[in-house]
Amino acid sequence: LVGIGLVLLLTAAGLSISEQWLQNRRWASGTGGKDIVILLDASGSMQMQTAGKTNFARALEEARAVIDAADEEDAIAIYLAGAAARPVVARPTTDRKLLVERLGQLTPTAYGAMDVHKALHAAVDVLGQAVNPGKRIVLITDAQKLQWDLDDQARWNFLLDRAAQLTSR
């Protein structure tokens, strides 16, 4: 049993290391810098706690991890996504100190239910004005069902059409 436990532990460690390597490779793909918009869910459900930590606190940790994983030339904008998208850092910047400082100033205040379409449209607007060849949208959410209107295919197609007009997918 000890041997099996050791094998399982080593397998789990190997999978964790390979996951981290794959994540880093994914961020490093593409040539030149990337413009990244981080959308943080600011809906009421993000104030719920699990194991003494709010969903919003976890989202902030994820946002910091995205910033840490980004290359030096990558420019990042941050928006709170509630009933409307509210800028924290409105235009993509490479100033990591500013990004982390602004994240540290955020508090888990509910801004209504997150309108996913409005948040993604705001991100596409920002990316459309940004200059780097690569484009990324990182949506950090607890994915409450109320926030996603998956039946309205026309709205999703409109969003996809707008995103297709960016310099890169």
C-alpha positions in Angstrom: 0.0 0.0 0.0 2.8 2.4 0.8 4.3 1.7 -2.7 1.0 2.3 -4.4 0.6 5.5 -2.4 4.1 6.7 -3.4 3.4 5.9 -7.1 0.1 7.9 -6.9 1.9 10.8 -5.2 4.6 10.9 -7.8 2.1 10.7 -10.6 0.1 13.6 -9.1 3.3 15.7 -8.8 4.2 14.9 -12.4 0.8 15.9 -13.7 0.9 19.1 -11.7 4.3 20.0 -13.1 3.2 19.1 -16.7 0.0 21.2 -16.2 2.2 24.2 -15.2 4.5 23.7 -18.2 1.6 23.5 -20.6 0.0 26.7 -19.1 3.3 28.5 -19.6 3.7 27.3 -23.1 0.1 28.4 -23.9 0.9 31.9 -22.7 4.2 32.0 -24.6 2.6 31.0 -27.9 2.5 33.5 -30.7 5.0 36.1 -31.8 5.3 39.6 -30.4 3.4 40.9 -27.4 -0.2 40.2 -26.5 -3.0 42.5 -25.4 -4.9 40.9 -22.6 -8.1 42.0 -21.0 -8.9 40.4 -17.6 -12.6 40.4 -16.8 -13.3 39.9 -13.1 -16.8 38.8 -12.2 -18.1 41.4 -9.7 -21.6 39.9 -9.2 -23.2 39.2 -5.8 -22.3 35.5 -5.9 -18.6 36.4 -5.9 -19.1 37.4 -2.2 -19.9 33.8 -1.3 -17.3 32.1 0.9 -15.9 28.7 0.8 -13.2 27.5 3.3 -13.0 31.1 4.6 -12.2 32.8 1.3 -14.6 34.6 -1.0 -15.0 33.8 -4.7 -13.8 37.3 -5.3 -10.6 36.8 -3.3 -10.0 33.6 -5.4 -10.6 35.6 -8.6 -8.0 38.2 -7.5 -5.5 35.4 -7.0 -6.2 34.1 -10.5 -5.9 37.6 -12.0 -2.5 38.0 -10.3 -1.5 34.6 -11.7 -2.4 35.8 -15.2 -0.3 38.9 -14.7 2.6 36.8 -13.4 2.4 34.4 -16.4 2.3 37.1 -19.0 5.4 38.0 -20.9 7.1 41.4 -20.3 5.9 42.9 -23.6 2.3 41.8 -22.9 -0.1 44.7 -22.1 -3.0 44.0 -19.7 -6.2 45.8 -19.0 -8.5 44.9 -16.1 -12.3 45.3 -15.9 -14.9 44.5 -13.3 -17.9 42.8 -14.9 -21.2 43.4 -13.3 -24.4 44.8 -14.9 -21.9 46.8 -17.0 -18.1 46.5 -17.4 -16.3 48.9 -15.2 -12.6 49.7 -15.9 -10.0 49.1 -13.2 -7.2 49.6 -15.7 -8.9 50.9 -18.9 -6.2 50.5 -21.4 -3.7 47.7 -21.7 -0.4 48.5 -19.9 2.9 46.7 -19.3 3.2 48.3 -15.9 2.9 45.3 -13.6 3.2 47.4 -10.5 0.2 49.4 -11.4 -1.8 46.3 -12.3 -1.1 44.5 -9.0 -1.7 47.8 -7.1 -5.1 48.3 -8.7 -6.0 44.6 -8.0 -5.1 45.2 -4.3 -7.4 48.1 -4.1 -10.5 46.2 -5.2 -13.1 45.1 -2.7 -15.8 42.5 -3.2 -18.6 44.9 -3.9 -21.5 43.5 -5.9 -22.2 45.4 -9.1 -25.4 43.5 -10.0 -25.6 40.2 -11.9 -22.7 40.0 -14.5 -23.9 40.6 -18.0 -21.4 38.3 -19.8 -22.2 39.7 -23.3 -21.6 43.3 -22.2 -18.3 42.3 -20.5 -17.1 40.4 -23.5 -18.1 43.3 -25.8 -16.2 45.7 -23.7 -13.1 43.4 -23.8 -13.4 43.2 -27.6 -13.6 47.0 -27.8 -10.4 47.4 -25.8 -8.6 44.8 -27.8 -9.7 46.5 -31.0 -7.9 49.7 -30.0 -4.8 48.0 -28.6 -1.6 47.5 -30.7 -0.1 44.1 -30.0 -0.5 41.4 -32.5 -1.8 38.8 -30.1 -5.2 39.1 -28.3 -6.5 37.4 -25.2 -9.6 37.7 -23.0 -9.4 36.1 -19.6 -12.8 35.8 -17.9 -12.6 34.9 -14.2 -16.0 34.0 -12.9 -17.9 31.5 -10.7 -20.1 30.8 -13.7 -23.5 31.2 -12.1 -26.2 30.1 -14.6 -28.0 33.4 -14.4 -25.0 35.1 -16.0 -25.0 33.1 -19.2 -27.7 33.4 -21.8 -26.7 30.4 -24.0 -30.0 30.3 -25.8 -29.6 33.7 -27.5 -27.4 32.5 -30.4 -27.8 35.8 -32.3 -26.0 37.7 -29.5 -23.2 35.2 -29.4 -22.8 35.2 -33.2 -22.7 39.1 -33.1 -19.9 38.9 -30.5 -18.0 36.3 -32.5 -18.3 38.5 -35.6 -16.9 41.5 -33.8 -14.1 39.4 -32.3 -13.2 38.1 -35.8 -12.5 41.6 -36.9 -9.5 41.9 -34.5 -6.0 41.6 -35.9 -5.8 38.0 -34.4 -8.3 35.6 -33.1 
